[in-house]
Amino acid sequence: MPPGSDPTPFGDWLRAHATPLDHLDPAAPLDDLEPLRDLVDGARVVAVGEHSHFVDEFAAMRRRLLRFLVERCGFTVLAFEYGFCEAVPLDAWVRGEGTDDDLAALLETAVPIGLHDPARYLRAHNRTAATPVRFVGTDIPAAGGSLLPALAPVADYLRRTDPESLPMVQAARTIAASFAGDSAAVAAPAWARLPTTDQDTLTALLARLAIRFRALRALYVTRGDERGYDTALRCLEAACLGDYTFRAMAGLFAGNGLTADTTARDHYMAESLLWHLDRLEPTDRVVLMAHNAHIQRTPISFDGRLTGLPMGRHLHDALGDAYVAVGLTSTTGHTAEMRRDEAAPFGFTLHETPLEPPEPGSVEAAFADTAPGLAVADLRPARHEHLTGPDRIRMQSVHLHTPVVDAFDAILNTPTSTPNTHLEKP
């Protein structure tokens, strides 16, 4: 039996249940994806992951799945691992505002994890669609790199509703600007170098603003409207969560962080999506794109230590079976490992790293032995049969130990992965 193959009962089950797919080409016909219709039937949110960012095959497959879910299944919203506040102008763009060339400026400071092509697809689709597809963001601002994209709309809102509070916002923006970057890889270490008084002053300012915002809700709404208030508050909460994340990451890097402290970001992402669902039409259905580690339902642990409760865990708790998580992985190939470098664009460099053979007990080993080509498997029947499944899945160039059948509703496996390590700003 070849190295990494899976002779377990799950391997036998997968041999009978994996569905081969025909294409990776995003523009290819969609008929081979029709077996997924049963998987997404009844789902309000379908999350599509990837074991690594910056992988060509995952980007292509996600674009195909987006087309299938929009064109064949009637999904009406794309949610992305992208800032809640920054998504507002991007939503206007995909629905026809501005010119085609404006996208580069809108995404100038965004880490390029595969948003350009889906955004362009939505804009082209919406030109003729009877029901335009919306775009929404779920994340804290700038991938945890800056509070400024959240504080700017808060300041604009308070100019109209509570100008007395503007000095607090301006003071917070001054401190935030002193360490802002395009990702947490830049901002977190810069935040850690701030004087403790600046760190604590920023936290205190944001906390006071948040309390005042909630306490004066009735007044603010009379000076504006419900939607404006709710959106501004969510942006302020993004700033508060971003500030909390800087502290959590500083503790993580120093080796004295609290258990699962960075979960605050995933919780914000889940709550952001639920915020959008509360304001969308009951018939709207959402495609959610994020890393596998964000969409899975099971906790993230390394060496037996709990490190995070993913967005998918929170969404499953809230939505039950109306939340469907599809993990993307690969049997062989390479991945793009990120190495911190504050001098580099976005604060890290990408390095093409060979994938080790699938570990025994991994979902990749099961696919290698039973469905070695491009294939997808609906894992829900295995879960209902209480079948003992794989206990690990790729995450970057290592394997994350987790009960895969519980973590995901389906796994899509590509036989190889090819990283794009040219990390440049548009």
Disulfide bonds with the S-S distance in Angstrom:
none
